[in-house]
Amino acid sequence: MGRNLHARIEAVVPILDRALKEKCWEILSLSLKDQRQAWDMDAMGNYLQRKSNEVGIHHVFMSLAKQRKNSRGSFRRKAA
């Protein structure tokens, strides 16, 4: 898979809101723990995919979203 290293744009902004900052750290921490798609290179330069029985990050985020939705009640959009 090719990587877009020449024509991409990255932006960095400060996150001042404490709740939003905690949410970002939660997402980053969970993402860094996810090892299901991790590969290791051996001494000969060959790549081996790690074996993992962990639940994937997508499933974790979906579970968290459902818990938050249930704790707030049903979500309804306001009429425009």
C-alpha positions as CSV (number, residue, x, y, z in Angstrom):
1,M,0.0,0.0,0.0
2,G,1.4,3.4,-1.0
3,R,1.5,6.3,1.4
4,N,0.7,9.8,0.6
5,L,3.8,11.6,1.9
6,H,4.1,14.3,-0.6
7,A,0.7,15.8,-1.2
8,R,-0.9,15.7,2.2
9,I,-1.9,18.5,4.6
10,E,-1.6,18.2,8.4
11,A,-2.9,20.8,10.9
12,V,-2.1,21.2,14.5
13,V,-4.3,23.2,16.9
14,P,-4.3,23.5,20.7
15,I,-7.1,21.8,22.5
16,L,-8.1,24.0,25.3
17,D,-11.4,22.5,26.5
18,R,-10.6,20.0,29.3
19,A,-13.4,17.5,28.4
20,L,-12.4,17.5,24.7
21,K,-8.7,17.1,25.6
22,E,-9.6,14.0,27.8
23,K,-11.7,12.6,25.0
24,C,-8.8,13.0,22.6
25,W,-6.4,11.3,25.0
26,E,-8.9,8.4,25.4
27,I,-9.1,7.9,21.7
28,L,-5.3,8.1,21.3
29,S,-4.7,5.7,24.2
30,L,-7.2,3.1,22.8
31,S,-5.8,3.5,19.3
32,L,-2.2,2.9,20.5
33,K,-3.3,-0.2,22.4
34,D,-4.9,-1.9,19.4
35,Q,-2.4,-4.5,18.2
36,R,-4.7,-6.5,15.9
37,Q,-3.2,-5.1,12.7
38,A,0.4,-4.9,14.0
39,W,3.4,-6.4,12.2
40,D,6.9,-7.1,13.5
41,M,10.1,-7.3,11.4
42,D,12.4,-10.2,12.3
43,A,16.3,-10.1,12.0
44,M,16.1,-11.2,8.4
45,G,13.8,-8.3,7.4
46,N,10.7,-10.4,7.1
47,Y,7.4,-9.2,8.4
48,L,5.3,-11.3,10.7
49,Q,1.8,-10.4,11.7
50,R,1.2,-10.4,15.4
51,K,-1.4,-12.9,16.7
52,S,-4.1,-11.3,18.9
53,N,-7.4,-12.4,20.4
54,E,-8.1,-8.8,21.4
55,V,-11.3,-7.0,20.5
56,G,-10.6,-4.5,17.8
57,I,-10.6,-0.8,18.2
58,H,-13.7,-0.3,16.1
59,H,-15.7,-2.6,18.4
60,V,-14.4,-0.7,21.4
61,F,-15.5,2.6,20.0
62,M,-18.9,1.3,19.0
63,S,-19.4,-0.1,22.6
64,L,-18.4,3.2,24.1
65,A,-20.7,5.2,21.8
66,K,-23.7,2.9,22.7
67,Q,-22.9,3.3,26.4
68,R,-22.8,7.0,26.1
69,K,-26.0,7.1,24.1
70,N,-27.8,4.9,26.7
71,S,-26.6,7.0,29.6
72,R,-28.0,10.2,27.9
73,G,-31.2,8.7,26.7
74,S,-32.4,8.7,23.1
75,F,-30.8,11.2,20.7
76,R,-33.1,13.4,18.6
77,R,-32.2,16.1,16.2
78,K,-33.7,19.5,16.7
79,A,-35.9,20.7,14.0
80,A,-34.3,23.3,11.8
